[in-house]
Amino acid sequence: MNELTTYLLILILINQIAILFFFLRRERGKSPIGIGLVPSIGGKITREACENLGGTIRGNRCIVKTVEKDKECLVDLGRII
């Protein structure tokens, strides 16, 4: 009976380690920052339109920052006209 209990405890421990490994492996692949490119007409946007969307201008491009769940996403809307 004592050996059977030991084997069952070892089996449960291995099972818990496997579950923890797959959970951590899945979470490690997610990046806290996502970057997306959104095509616009001609790839350009006006400065006023960028400001109305709440974007900032970096390197003559309109960048809009959004937060989805626990991820921060930077979206490049295109060059400034």
C-alpha positions, -999 to 999 in steps of 0.1 A, spaced: 0 0 0 29 23 8 45 18 -26 13 24 -44 8 57 -26 43 68 -35 38 59 -71 6 78 -72 21 109 -56 50 108 -81 25 105 -110 5 135 -97 37 155 -93 48 148 -129 13 157 -141 14 190 -123 49 198 -137 37 190 -172 7 213 -168 29 241 -154 54 237 -183 27 240 -210 11 270 -192 43 289 -189 53 280 -225 20 294 -238 23 327 -218 60 333 -228 50 335 -265 27 365 -259 43 399 -262 30 427 -241 34 451 -270 18 445 -304 26 465 -335 3 465 -365 3 483 -398 -30 496 -412 -30 505 -448 -47 537 -456 -56 554 -489 -22 561 -505 -5 552 -472 -9 588 -460 -30 607 -433 -33 643 -424 -19 657 -392 -53 668 -381 -68 634 -386 -40 618 -367 -45 642 -337 -83 636 -338 -77 598 -335 -55 605 -305 -23 596 -323 12 610 -320 36 618 -348 69 600 -347 93 602 -376 67 618 -399 43 589 -393 10 587 -373 12 562 -344 -19 554 -324 -15 536 -290 -44 514 -278 -47 490 -249 -64 456 -254 -68 435 -223 -33 435 -209 -15 443 -242 -4 477 -254 -7 480 -292 10 505 -314 -7 510 -348 11 528 -376 -16 546 -397 8 559 -423 29 589 -433 18 625 -426 8 646 -456 
